[in-house]
């Protein structure tokens, strides 16, 4: 099992992250929880989380707010960071509301 630290803005995002981890069965489990009170907490500490992720995995979830896409937000917050990941431009709240509304 692999422990992953969770960084999030609010309880809704925490619930989404736990649900995503649960989809992998026993492969991953939540390590330390880093609850924020909005994006300011994450933005202020993003460099610390980035450095710490070299030792242990971090799963960070934040709203896009005014950013048009996730890679641009990451580039703005972590200057000089080149991402190899695939990001989707979607709002957690919108997706959850859509699931509730149309399911």
C-alpha positions in Angstrom: 0.0 0.0 0.0 1.1 3.5 -0.9 0.4 6.4 1.5 -0.5 9.7 -0.2 -0.8 13.0 1.5 -4.0 14.9 0.7 -4.1 18.7 0.2 -7.4 20.4 -0.4 -9.5 23.6 0.1 -12.6 22.3 1.7 -14.5 19.2 3.0 -16.1 18.6 -0.5 -12.7 18.3 -2.1 -11.6 16.0 0.7 -14.6 13.7 0.1 -13.8 13.7 -3.7 -10.2 12.8 -3.0 -11.1 10.0 -0.6 -13.6 8.6 -3.2 -10.9 8.7 -5.9 -8.4 6.9 -3.7 -11.1 4.3 -2.8 -11.4 3.5 -6.5 -7.9 2.0 -6.4 -8.8 -0.5 -3.6 -6.0 -1.1 -1.2 -3.3 0.2 -3.5 -3.4 3.7 -2.0 -4.4 5.1 1.4 -4.6 8.6 2.8 -1.5 9.7 4.7 -1.5 13.2 6.3 -4.5 15.5 5.6 -3.7 19.2 4.9 -7.0 21.0 4.9 -7.0 24.5 3.7 -9.5 27.3 4.1 -9.6 28.3 0.4 -6.9 28.3 -2.2 -4.7 30.8 -0.2 -3.5 28.1 2.1 -2.4 25.9 -0.8 -1.0 28.7 -2.9 1.1 30.0 0.0 2.6 26.5 0.6 2.7 25.0 -2.9 6.5 25.2 -3.1 6.7 23.3 0.2 4.3 20.6 -1.0 6.3 20.4 -4.3 9.6 19.8 -2.5 8.0 17.3 -0.1 6.5 15.4 -3.0 10.1 14.4 -3.9 10.0 12.1 -0.9 6.3 11.2 -0.6 3.4 11.5 -3.0 0.9 14.4 -2.6 -2.5 14.7 -4.1 -3.5 18.3 -4.3 -7.0 19.5 -5.3 -7.9 23.1 -5.8 -10.5 25.0 -7.7 -9.5 26.7 -11.0 -11.2 29.9 -9.9 -10.3 32.4 -12.6 -7.5 30.3 -14.2 -8.6 29.0 -17.7 -6.9 25.6 -17.2 -5.0 23.6 -14.6 -1.6 23.7 -16.3 -1.7 27.5 -16.4 -2.6 27.7 -12.8 0.3 25.4 -11.9 2.7 27.4 -14.0 1.6 30.6 -12.3 1.9 29.1 -8.8 5.1 27.1 -9.5 7.2 29.3 -11.7 9.5 27.2 -13.9 7.7 24.0 -13.2 7.2 21.8 -16.3 4.3 19.3 -15.9 4.2 15.9 -17.6 0.8 15.2 -16.2 -2.5 15.2 -18.0 -5.0 17.7 -16.4 -8.6 18.2 -17.1 -10.3 21.6 -17.1 -13.3 21.0 -14.9 -14.8 22.2 -11.7 -15.3 19.6 -8.9 -18.5 21.2 -7.7 -19.9 21.4 -11.3 -19.1 17.7 -11.9 -20.6 16.6 -8.6 -23.7 18.7 -9.2 -24.0 17.2 -12.6 -23.7 13.7 -11.2 -26.4 14.4 -8.6 -28.7 16.2 -11.1 -28.5 13.7 -13.9 -28.0 10.4 -12.1 
